[in-house]
Amino acid sequence: MYSPYHKRTFCYVGDAINMIINLSKSKLSKNKTFNVGVDTNEIKIIDLAKLILVILKKKLKILPMQVTQGSSYCRCPSIKKYKKIVDKIKFTSLKVGLKNTLEWYLNNNKSKII
C-alpha cells in the first residue's frame, strides 16, 4: 500500500450523483464550476484498508510502503459553493458506502476479492 498515512475523503457514488442532479436543477449553478464530494471525515489510507478488511471479515497483514512521489498528503474538496445552493446535505457514511460498494462488486463480478 503506497502513501499509507496520506489522508483522503471518500464520497459514495450515489451521493455524488445526487449532488450533480441538485446542481443541474438549480439556476444558480449555471455556467459555474463546483466540486462534488465529502468535505469531512478524512481518513488515512492505511485506516481505510483496515476498515475494508473488517467489513470483509478478513485477517490480512497490511504492508505499508513508500509515499507515492508527487502525491499530496491531504485531499479534501471544498464544497462551500455547493452548500450555498443546497441547504441540506446528507452523505452516506464511509462504512455504509464501503459495504454497499463491496456488496455490489461481489454480486456483479466473477473475480474474487482478496
N, C-alpha and C positions, 0 to 999 in steps of 0.2 A: 504494500500500500504506500503510494507516494504522497508526500506532504501530509502526514497523518495528523499534525497539530494545527493545520490551517482550518479556519472556520468558514462555514457557509450557512446560508439559509436555504430551505427547500420548500417549494410550493407544489402542492398536489395539482396534477394536471387539470382536474375538474374545476379547481379554484381559479387557475389561470384563465381557463376558457370563460368562466363566469365574469371575470374581470374584463376580458376583451369584449364580451357581449354587452356588459354595462357601459363601457366606453363607446361602443358603436351606437348605442341608443341615445347618447347624450349629445346635444348640440354644442355643449361647452367643450367637447373634446375635438371638434372639427379642426383639421389642419394642425394638430398638436401632437407631440411625441410624449409617450408615457412609458414608465417602467411598470411591468406587472411582476408580481411575486410577493413573497412574505418578507416583511421588514423587521421581524423579531425572531427570537429563539435561535440565535446562531448556535451551531453545533460543530465540534471538532470532527474531522473526517474519521478519526480513529473511534470516537464515540458513536458515530453513525454506523460504522462497521459492527461494533459490539451490539448495538440495538438490532440490527438486521439479523445477527446470529441468534439473539434472544427470541425474536419473532419466529425464526425458522427452527428454533429449538435444536440448534447445532452447537457442538462444543469443538471449536477450532481455534488454533493459535493464530493471532494476527501478528504479522511481521512488519513492523514499521520500517519504512525505507527512507531514502533521502528526499529532500524537498525538490519538487519539480522546478527547474530553473525558469525564472520569469513568472512564476505563479504568485498571485497576490495572497497575502496572509489571510485576508478577510474579504468576503464578498457578501454584501447585503444591499438590496436595491432600495432606493428612496422612492416611496410611493406617496409622497406628500401631495403631488398634483392630483393623483387619483383620489385621495381622501377628500379633496376639496369638491369633487364631483359626486362621489358616492358616500353617503353618510355612514351606513353600517356595512362593515366588512366582517364576515365570519369565515375564518380559514379552518380547513381540516387539520387536525393535529398531525404532527410528523408521524407518530406511531400508527395512527389510523390510516394515514396516507400510504405508509410503507406496507401495512397489512393488505390494504386494497390492491396496491400495485403488485405485490408478490403473489397474491391470490390470482389476480388476472393473468400474470405471467405463467404461473404453474398450470392454469387451466387452458392457456392458449398457445403453449409452446411444447414441442416434443422433447426439447433438450432439458436436461436436469440441472437444477441449481445445486451447486456445491455437492 
